[in-house]
Amino acid sequence: MNIHPLHTVICTDKVVKTVNFYEDYFDFVPVFETEDHIIMQRGDDTKSQIAIIDVNHASLPEGFRNVTSGLMLNFPVDDIQKSYEHFYYEGVDIASELATASCGQNYFMMKDPNNNLITLIEKERTGCVTRIDNERPLETMCVTQNQIMAS
């Protein structure tokens, strides 16, 4: 199976507010748009897409026309402190203050208009990776982004 870049779809009853949020704070722009279904992308990066769909869209089967909840999006950023200050002063709903994960990666969380979590994580710090193999079943290791890309 050949999987092409995929995008997250947020089902919402706040289409305009959600689209505006991702446009204003994360520089997403619509690349496909109808009244109730918008696919957004960051610049020319087809791997950075998100879709917003009205919860009553005809393509959604009965029983699945619910607002997306429990979703968590991760956005790596170059400067976590600067990002935190920016969103704080913009009045974005901060869900968790700046913190450091056990492996040394700094992050904070905020909420989108649908109460989904967005984690902003420091891009160039070490990251946590869980390794699964026969000798060490579930072991968390601290590695750099370059080490991840090399494997």
GROMACS elastic network, one bead per residue, 0.5 to 0.9 nm:
[ bonds ]
;  ai    aj funct       b0    kb
    3     6     6  0.77144   500
    4    47     6  0.89183   500
    5    46     6  0.71086   500
    5    47     6  0.54042   500
    5    48     6  0.84012   500
    5    49     6  0.85970   500
    6    46     6  0.88955   500
    6    47     6  0.70920   500
    6    48     6  0.85739   500
    6    49     6  0.75454   500
    6    50     6  0.87249   500
    7    39     6  0.86977   500
    7    47     6  0.76489   500
    7    48     6  0.73113   500
    7    49     6  0.51515   500
    7    50     6  0.51392   500
    7    51     6  0.67392   500
    8    49     6  0.71942   500
    8    50     6  0.50563   500
    8    51     6  0.60601   500
    8    52     6  0.85298   500
    8    73     6  0.87901   500
    9    39     6  0.85333   500
    9    50     6  0.60219   500
    9    52     6  0.57220   500
    9    53     6  0.69588   500
    9    68     6  0.84640   500
   10    18     6  0.88254   500
   10    50     6  0.77235   500
   10    51     6  0.61344   500
   10    53     6  0.61729   500
   10    54     6  0.84588   500
   10    55     6  0.87606   500
   10    67     6  0.76241   500
   10    68     6  0.56876   500
   10    69     6  0.86830   500
   10    71     6  0.84840   500
   10   114     6  0.87138   500
   11    14     6  0.88077   500
   11    15     6  0.83504   500
   11    51     6  0.85084   500
   11    52     6  0.61357   500
   11    54     6  0.57007   500
   11    55     6  0.50264   500
   11    56     6  0.86345   500
   11    57     6  0.88748   500
   11    65     6  0.77329   500
   11    66     6  0.67632   500
   11    67     6  0.50594   500
   11    68     6  0.50857   500
   11    69     6  0.87940   500
   12    15     6  0.59473   500
   12    18     6  0.78699   500
   12    52     6  0.71575   500
   12    53     6  0.62674   500
   12    54     6  0.52258   500
   12    55     6  0.50038   500
   12    56     6  0.85364   500
   12    65     6  0.89772   500
   12    66     6  0.74700   500
   12    68     6  0.64422   500
   12   114     6  0.70091   500
   13    16     6  0.89756   500
   13    53     6  0.84915   500
   13    54     6  0.58079   500
   13    55     6  0.56402   500
   13    56     6  0.79530   500
   13    66     6  0.86995   500
   13    67     6  0.66788   500
   13   114     6  0.85340   500
   14    17     6  0.54273   500
   14    18     6  0.59472   500
   14    19     6  0.85410   500
   14    54     6  0.75617   500
   14    55     6  0.88133   500
   14   113     6  0.75544   500
   14   114     6  0.75784   500
   15    18     6  0.52244   500
   15    19     6  0.60983   500
   15    20     6  0.85379   500
   15    35     6  0.88650   500
   15    36     6  0.71687   500
   15    37     6  0.83085   500
   15    38     6  0.86254   500
   15    52     6  0.65989   500
   15    53     6  0.68227   500
   15    54     6  0.60467   500
   15    55     6  0.87732   500
   16    19     6  0.51678   500
   16    20     6  0.60438   500
   16    21     6  0.85128   500
   17    20     6  0.51524   500
   17    21     6  0.61125   500
   17    22     6  0.88790   500
   17   113     6  0.68484   500
   18    21     6  0.50650   500
   18    22     6  0.64756   500
   18    23     6  0.86073   500
   18    52     6  0.73668   500
   18   112     6  0.73095   500
   18   113     6  0.59176   500
   18   114     6  0.75252   500
   19    22     6  0.54568   500
   19    23     6  0.61301   500
   19    24     6  0.85325   500
   19    28     6  0.84473   500
   19    29     6  0.85989   500
   19    30     6  0.84711   500
   19    38     6  0.78882   500
   19    40     6  0.82078   500
   19    51     6  0.89073   500
   19    52     6  0.69333   500
   20    24     6  0.58182   500
   20    25     6  0.83365   500
   21    24     6  0.52528   500
   21    25     6  0.59360   500
   21    26     6  0.77696   500
   21   112     6  0.71954   500
   21   113     6  0.73908   500
   22    25     6  0.54533   500
   22    26     6  0.51584   500
   22    27     6  0.65378   500
   22    28     6  0.57110   500
   22    29     6  0.81711   500
   22    40     6  0.84654   500
   22    50     6  0.88809   500
   22   112     6  0.83943   500
   23    26     6  0.57741   500
   23    29     6  0.59147   500
   23    30     6  0.84909   500
   23    40     6  0.84302   500
   24    27     6  0.60516   500
   24    28     6  0.78166   500
   25    28     6  0.82187   500
   25    87     6  0.82190   500
   26    42     6  0.78305   500
   27    41     6  0.81841   500
   27    42     6  0.59841   500
   27    43     6  0.78550   500
   28    40     6  0.55306   500
   28    43     6  0.72245   500
   28    48     6  0.85798   500
   28    49     6  0.78300   500
   28    50     6  0.81726   500
   29    39     6  0.82359   500
   29    40     6  0.50248   500
   29    41     6  0.54242   500
   29    42     6  0.63184   500
   29    43     6  0.73639   500
   30    33     6  0.63208   500
   30    38     6  0.63333   500
   30    39     6  0.56443   500
   30    41     6  0.63804   500
   30    42     6  0.89250   500
   30    51     6  0.89798   500
   31    38     6  0.76357   500
   31    39     6  0.57919   500
   31    40     6  0.55267   500
   31    41     6  0.64954   500
   32    37     6  0.79465   500
   32    38     6  0.56106   500
   32    39     6  0.50786   500
   32    40     6  0.70609   500
   33    36     6  0.78545   500
   33    37     6  0.59809   500
   33    39     6  0.64640   500
   33    40     6  0.85082   500
   34    37     6  0.52432   500
   34    38     6  0.61793   500
   35    38     6  0.77545   500
   35    54     6  0.85879   500
   36    52     6  0.79337   500
   36    53     6  0.56370   500
   36    54     6  0.50050   500
   36    55     6  0.85479   500
   36    56     6  0.83849   500
   36    57     6  0.65559   500
   37    51     6  0.72552   500
   37    52     6  0.58099   500
   37    54     6  0.63780   500
   37    57     6  0.77210   500
   38    50     6  0.84562   500
   38    51     6  0.55803   500
   38    52     6  0.51806   500
   38    53     6  0.63711   500
   39    49     6  0.69434   500
   39    50     6  0.59266   500
   39    52     6  0.63803   500
   39    53     6  0.85164   500
   40    48     6  0.84028   500
   40    49     6  0.54825   500
   40    50     6  0.52756   500
   40    51     6  0.58750   500
   40    52     6  0.78887   500
   41    44     6  0.73542   500
   41    45     6  0.67846   500
   41    46     6  0.66027   500
   41    47     6  0.81246   500
   41    48     6  0.56763   500
   41    50     6  0.64795   500
   41    51     6  0.86454   500
   42    45     6  0.57645   500
   42    46     6  0.76519   500
   42    47     6  0.86168   500
   42    48     6  0.57930   500
   42    49     6  0.67185   500
   43    46     6  0.81351   500
   43    48     6  0.85191   500
   44    47     6  0.88475   500
   44    48     6  0.87053   500
   45    48     6  0.55409   500
   45    49     6  0.78024   500
   46    49     6  0.62773   500
   53    56     6  0.82732   500
   53    57     6  0.67826   500
   54    57     6  0.52859   500
   54    65     6  0.86801   500
   54    67     6  0.86288   500
   55    58     6  0.89372   500
   55    60     6  0.77550   500
   55    64     6  0.84773   500
   55    65     6  0.51163   500
   55    66     6  0.58568   500
   55    67     6  0.60797   500
   55    68     6  0.85744   500
   56    59     6  0.84935   500
   56    60     6  0.72073   500
   56    65     6  0.59219   500
   56    66     6  0.82708   500
   57    60     6  0.57965   500
   57    61     6  0.89352   500
   57    65     6  0.78062   500
   58    61     6  0.75666   500
   60    63     6  0.84172   500
   60    64     6  0.62241   500
   60    65     6  0.60814   500
   61    64     6  0.56055   500
   61    65     6  0.69136   500
   62    65     6  0.62654   500
   63    66     6  0.77270   500
   64    67     6  0.88734   500
   66    69     6  0.85285   500
   67   114     6  0.76158   500
   68    71     6  0.68871   500
   68   114     6  0.73789   500
   68   115     6  0.88644   500
   68   116     6  0.77146   500
   69    72     6  0.88572   500
   69   114     6  0.72694   500
   69   115     6  0.69875   500
   69   116     6  0.59602   500
   70   115     6  0.80061   500
   70   116     6  0.59221   500
   70   117     6  0.74780   500
   71   115     6  0.85761   500
   71   116     6  0.51658   500
   71   117     6  0.62916   500
   71   118     6  0.83936   500
   72   116     6  0.59842   500
   72   118     6  0.55904   500
   72   119     6  0.70735   500
   73   116     6  0.79220   500
   73   117     6  0.63186   500
   73   119     6  0.60720   500
   73   120     6  0.84948   500
   74   117     6  0.85371   500
   74   118     6  0.58066   500
   74   120     6  0.59166   500
   74   121     6  0.69882   500
   75   118     6  0.72206   500
   75   119     6  0.61438   500
   75   121     6  0.61940   500
   75   122     6  0.86545   500
   75   123     6  0.85610   500
   76    80     6  0.86981   500
   76   119     6  0.82487   500
   76   120     6  0.57366   500
   76   122     6  0.56519   500
   76   124     6  0.85636   500
   77    80     6  0.61847   500
   77    83     6  0.74938   500
   77   120     6  0.64959   500
   77   121     6  0.59974   500
   77   122     6  0.52642   500
   77   123     6  0.51557   500
   77   124     6  0.82764   500
   78    82     6  0.88231   500
   78    83     6  0.84885   500
   78   121     6  0.85368   500
   78   122     6  0.60154   500
   78   123     6  0.54335   500
   78   124     6  0.67935   500
   79    82     6  0.54484   500
   79    83     6  0.61804   500
   79    84     6  0.86572   500
   79   121     6  0.89066   500
   79   122     6  0.64761   500
   79   123     6  0.79026   500
   79   124     6  0.88886   500
   80    83     6  0.50229   500
   80    84     6  0.60203   500
   80    85     6  0.86061   500
   80    98     6  0.83117   500
   80   106     6  0.69804   500
   80   107     6  0.67493   500
   80   108     6  0.81300   500
   80   120     6  0.72343   500
   80   121     6  0.66754   500
   80   122     6  0.53897   500
   80   123     6  0.83603   500
   81    84     6  0.51202   500
   81    85     6  0.62394   500
   81    86     6  0.85848   500
   81    98     6  0.79583   500
   81   106     6  0.89343   500
   81   107     6  0.89913   500
   81   122     6  0.89476   500
   82    85     6  0.52082   500
   82    86     6  0.61157   500
   82    87     6  0.87548   500
   83    86     6  0.50585   500
   83    87     6  0.62617   500
   83    88     6  0.84438   500
   83   120     6  0.80191   500
   84    87     6  0.53949   500
   84    88     6  0.59683   500
   84    89     6  0.85703   500
   84    94     6  0.88380   500
   84    97     6  0.84036   500
   84    98     6  0.73576   500
   84   107     6  0.88323   500
   84   108     6  0.73096   500
   84   120     6  0.83868   500
   85    88     6  0.50260   500
   85    89     6  0.60587   500
   85    90     6  0.84265   500
   86    89     6  0.54227   500
   86    90     6  0.61320   500
   86    91     6  0.87832   500
   87    91     6  0.63126   500
   87    92     6  0.54573   500
   87    93     6  0.82569   500
   87    94     6  0.78442   500
   87   110     6  0.85623   500
   88    91     6  0.53040   500
   88    92     6  0.60144   500
   88    93     6  0.78602   500
   88    94     6  0.70456   500
   89    92     6  0.76682   500
   91    94     6  0.82217   500
   92   110     6  0.71234   500
   92   111     6  0.75733   500
   92   112     6  0.83722   500
   93   109     6  0.89500   500
   93   110     6  0.56698   500
   93   111     6  0.56129   500
   93   112     6  0.77184   500
   93   113     6  0.89471   500
   94    97     6  0.69594   500
   94   108     6  0.79019   500
   94   109     6  0.61019   500
   94   111     6  0.64144   500
   95   108     6  0.77305   500
   95   109     6  0.51723   500
   95   111     6  0.62069   500
   95   117     6  0.76618   500
   95   118     6  0.88336   500
   96    99     6  0.79882   500
   96   107     6  0.88900   500
   96   108     6  0.55728   500
   96   110     6  0.67280   500
   97   107     6  0.82042   500
   97   108     6  0.54396   500
   97   109     6  0.69833   500
   97   110     6  0.88089   500
   98   106     6  0.69554   500
   98   107     6  0.56701   500
   98   109     6  0.79305   500
   99   105     6  0.83856   500
   99   106     6  0.56594   500
   99   107     6  0.55620   500
   99   108     6  0.61870   500
  100   103     6  0.78115   500
  100   104     6  0.56840   500
  100   105     6  0.54932   500
  100   107     6  0.62770   500
  100   108     6  0.86381   500
  101   104     6  0.52958   500
  101   105     6  0.52545   500
  101   106     6  0.62568   500
  101   107     6  0.75470   500
  101   127     6  0.87262   500
  101   128     6  0.82377   500
  102   105     6  0.74819   500
  102   128     6  0.81810   500
  102   142     6  0.88636   500
  103   126     6  0.66326   500
  103   127     6  0.64110   500
  103   128     6  0.57867   500
  103   140     6  0.86783   500
  103   141     6  0.76846   500
  103   142     6  0.54605   500
  103   143     6  0.83751   500
  104   125     6  0.70432   500
  104   126     6  0.60705   500
  104   127     6  0.72831   500
  104   128     6  0.83704   500
  104   142     6  0.80933   500
  105   121     6  0.70681   500
  105   122     6  0.62374   500
  105   123     6  0.83784   500
  105   124     6  0.85787   500
  105   125     6  0.54598   500
  105   126     6  0.55888   500
  105   127     6  0.58309   500
  105   128     6  0.77618   500
  106   120     6  0.85693   500
  106   121     6  0.59568   500
  106   122     6  0.54822   500
  106   123     6  0.89292   500
  106   125     6  0.75488   500
  107   119     6  0.66959   500
  107   120     6  0.54946   500
  107   122     6  0.61562   500
  108   118     6  0.83920   500
  108   119     6  0.57807   500
  108   120     6  0.56074   500
  108   121     6  0.68409   500
  109   117     6  0.63866   500
  109   118     6  0.54931   500
  109   120     6  0.62149   500
  109   121     6  0.87173   500
  110   115     6  0.87820   500
  110   116     6  0.82941   500
  110   117     6  0.57499   500
  110   118     6  0.52284   500
  110   119     6  0.65271   500
  110   120     6  0.80405   500
  111   114     6  0.74916   500
  111   115     6  0.51859   500
  111   116     6  0.54667   500
  111   118     6  0.59110   500
  111   119     6  0.87722   500
  112   115     6  0.53639   500
  112   116     6  0.54753   500
  112   117     6  0.65643   500
  112   118     6  0.70358   500
  113   116     6  0.74704   500
  114   117     6  0.88677   500
  120   123     6  0.89212   500
  121   125     6  0.88200   500
  122   125     6  0.59089   500
  122   126     6  0.85978   500
  122   127     6  0.88768   500
  123   126     6  0.82841   500
  123   127     6  0.85217   500
  123   145     6  0.80161   500
  124   127     6  0.85024   500
  124   144     6  0.77098   500
  124   145     6  0.68367   500
  125   144     6  0.67507   500
  125   145     6  0.75498   500
  126   142     6  0.62521   500
  126   143     6  0.55006   500
  126   145     6  0.65543   500
  127   141     6  0.84609   500
  127   142     6  0.59537   500
  127   143     6  0.57577   500
  127   144     6  0.59880   500
  127   145     6  0.66975   500
  127   148     6  0.88924   500
  128   140     6  0.65717   500
  128   141     6  0.60907   500
  128   142     6  0.52335   500
  128   143     6  0.67092   500
  128   144     6  0.86656   500
  129   139     6  0.83363   500
  129   140     6  0.57186   500
  129   141     6  0.56034   500
  129   142     6  0.65634   500
  129   143     6  0.71693   500
  129   148     6  0.85925   500
  130   138     6  0.63581   500
  130   139     6  0.56092   500
  130   141     6  0.63487   500
  130   142     6  0.89298   500
  131   136     6  0.76574   500
  131   137     6  0.73608   500
  131   138     6  0.57667   500
  131   139     6  0.53466   500
  131   140     6  0.62531   500
  131   141     6  0.72505   500
  132   135     6  0.84745   500
  132   136     6  0.66117   500
  132   137     6  0.50622   500
  132   138     6  0.51328   500
  132   139     6  0.68395   500
  133   136     6  0.56210   500
  133   137     6  0.53019   500
  133   138     6  0.75030   500
  133   139     6  0.89048   500
  134   137     6  0.57571   500
  136   139     6  0.61149   500
  143   146     6  0.81921   500
  143   147     6  0.62189   500
  143   148     6  0.69831   500
  144   147     6  0.52449   500
  144   148     6  0.65220   500
  144   149     6  0.88614   500
  145   148     6  0.50922   500
  145   149     6  0.62758   500
  145   150     6  0.86851   500
  146   149     6  0.51148   500
  146   150     6  0.61427   500
  146   151     6  0.88338   500
  147   150     6  0.51117   500
  147   151     6  0.64829   500
  148   151     6  0.55154   500
